[in-house]
Every structure is written in structure tokens, then in C-alpha cells.
Amino acid sequence: MEWEDIDLKGKNYFYFSIMSDDQEYHVLLNAYFPYVGISRSFNNNKFSFMSSEEINNQFIILTECNYVLLGKEELDKELTDTDFLELDNAELEQLNYWKPRIVSEIIFNNWD
């Protein structure tokens, strides 16, 4: 395992990579909530997240550590107005400014 970026400046997640069976995995860990997303590819801060089935088959140990494994199905979901119902004004201002389109752009963001 190699930590690529543990500095939170300008983002809300930690990032590290894991090599296993000649395959590199990119792991994103939200800094404030126990949410994890895992990708096989990374290009210009864009991740291609693995499906829930793939993650649960290969990284089930993370759930034993109380992490919530989020797959492509959850992370690539388009945002709707109902996703914002429980947010406060400061959070709504951030969303209005940054204009995220999908869930992963909120959970793993590169905002100031």
C-alpha cells in the first residue's frame, strides 16, 4: 500500500493506492465520514469507480472496520432535489457554487 496524498488542503478525502495481483486500486476515504470508494483507473481527478459487487468481493475487510463501501451504482448516481432536503444554508451555498452533478462529486470533492 502506498499513500499518495494525505494532505486535506482543497479536498475532503484521503487517497492511496494498493497493488494486488498486478492490479492497482485507487482508494478514496472521506475525511469526515466512513465512506470509501475504490477505482481501478484515475485520470485528471476523475475516478472510474468499481461496482458494489466487485468491492464487496475484494475489499470486504473494510466493512469489518466499519467503513461503508460505496460502489459505482451509488457514486455515479445523479443528484436530485430530494438529495438536498436535509442540508443547511452553508452546505446549500457550497453546492450552488460548485454545482456537483453526481454523488461522488460531493463525497469525494476537491473544493476549497
C-alpha positions as CSV (number, residue, x, y, z in Angstrom):
1,M,0.0,0.0,0.0
2,E,1.3,3.4,-0.9
3,W,-0.2,6.7,0.5
4,E,-0.4,9.1,-2.5
5,D,-1.9,12.1,-0.8
6,I,-2.7,12.6,2.9
7,D,-3.0,16.4,2.8
8,L,-6.6,17.6,3.0
9,K,-5.9,21.0,1.5
10,G,-8.5,21.7,-1.1
11,K,-10.3,18.4,-0.7
12,N,-12.3,16.3,1.7
13,Y,-10.8,12.8,1.3
14,F,-7.6,10.8,1.6
15,Y,-6.2,9.0,-1.3
16,F,-4.0,6.0,-1.5
17,S,-3.2,3.1,-3.9
18,I,-3.0,-0.6,-3.4
19,M,-1.3,-3.1,-5.6
20,S,-2.8,-6.6,-5.6
21,D,-2.2,-9.4,-8.1
22,D,-0.7,-7.0,-10.6
23,Q,-3.7,-4.7,-10.4
24,E,-3.6,-1.2,-9.0
25,Y,-6.6,0.1,-7.0
26,H,-7.2,3.7,-6.1
27,V,-8.9,4.1,-2.7
28,L,-10.7,7.3,-1.6
29,L,-11.6,7.6,2.0
30,N,-13.8,10.5,3.1
31,A,-12.1,12.5,5.8
32,Y,-15.3,13.1,7.9
33,F,-17.5,10.1,7.3
34,P,-16.6,6.4,7.0
35,Y,-17.2,6.3,3.2
36,V,-14.9,4.5,0.8
37,G,-14.8,4.4,-3.0
38,I,-12.4,2.2,-4.9
39,S,-11.4,2.7,-8.6
40,R,-9.2,0.8,-11.0
41,S,-8.4,3.9,-13.0
42,F,-7.7,7.5,-12.3
43,N,-7.3,10.3,-14.8
44,N,-7.3,14.1,-14.1
45,N,-9.0,13.7,-10.7
46,K,-11.7,11.6,-12.4
47,F,-12.2,8.1,-11.0
48,S,-13.9,5.1,-12.6
49,F,-15.4,3.5,-9.5
50,M,-15.8,-0.2,-9.1
51,S,-19.3,-1.8,-8.7
52,S,-20.6,-2.7,-5.3
53,E,-20.4,-6.4,-6.2
54,E,-16.7,-6.1,-7.1
55,I,-15.8,-4.1,-4.0
56,N,-17.7,-6.4,-1.6
57,N,-15.9,-9.4,-3.2
58,Q,-12.4,-8.0,-2.9
59,F,-12.5,-5.5,0.0
60,I,-15.0,-6.9,2.5
61,I,-12.5,-6.5,5.3
62,L,-13.1,-2.7,5.2
63,T,-16.7,-3.3,6.3
64,E,-15.4,-5.1,9.3
65,C,-13.6,-1.9,10.2
66,N,-17.0,0.0,10.0
67,Y,-16.4,1.6,6.6
68,V,-19.3,2.0,4.2
69,L,-18.2,0.7,0.8
70,L,-19.8,2.7,-2.0
71,G,-19.9,1.3,-5.5
72,K,-20.3,2.8,-8.9
73,E,-24.1,2.5,-8.5
74,E,-24.2,4.9,-5.6
75,L,-21.3,7.2,-6.5
76,D,-22.3,7.8,-10.1
77,K,-26.0,8.5,-9.2
78,E,-27.2,11.8,-10.5
79,L,-28.2,14.3,-7.8
80,T,-31.9,15.3,-7.4
81,D,-33.6,18.0,-5.3
82,T,-34.6,15.4,-2.7
83,D,-30.8,14.8,-2.0
84,F,-30.6,18.3,-0.7
85,L,-33.6,18.4,1.7
86,E,-31.6,17.9,5.0
87,L,-28.8,20.3,4.2
88,D,-28.2,23.6,6.0
89,N,-27.7,27.0,4.2
90,A,-23.9,26.8,4.2
91,E,-24.0,23.4,2.6
92,L,-26.5,24.6,0.0
93,E,-24.3,27.6,-0.8
94,Q,-21.4,25.3,-1.4
95,L,-23.5,23.1,-3.7
96,N,-24.8,26.1,-5.6
97,Y,-21.2,27.4,-6.1
98,W,-19.5,24.1,-7.1
99,K,-22.5,22.6,-8.9
100,P,-21.9,18.9,-8.4
101,R,-23.8,16.6,-10.7
102,I,-23.3,13.2,-9.1
103,V,-23.0,11.8,-5.6
104,S,-19.2,11.2,-5.8
105,E,-18.6,14.9,-6.5
106,I,-19.9,15.6,-3.0
107,I,-18.5,12.7,-1.1
108,F,-15.0,13.0,-2.6
109,N,-14.6,16.6,-3.6
110,N,-11.8,19.0,-4.4
111,W,-13.4,22.1,-3.1
112,D,-11.6,24.7,-1.1
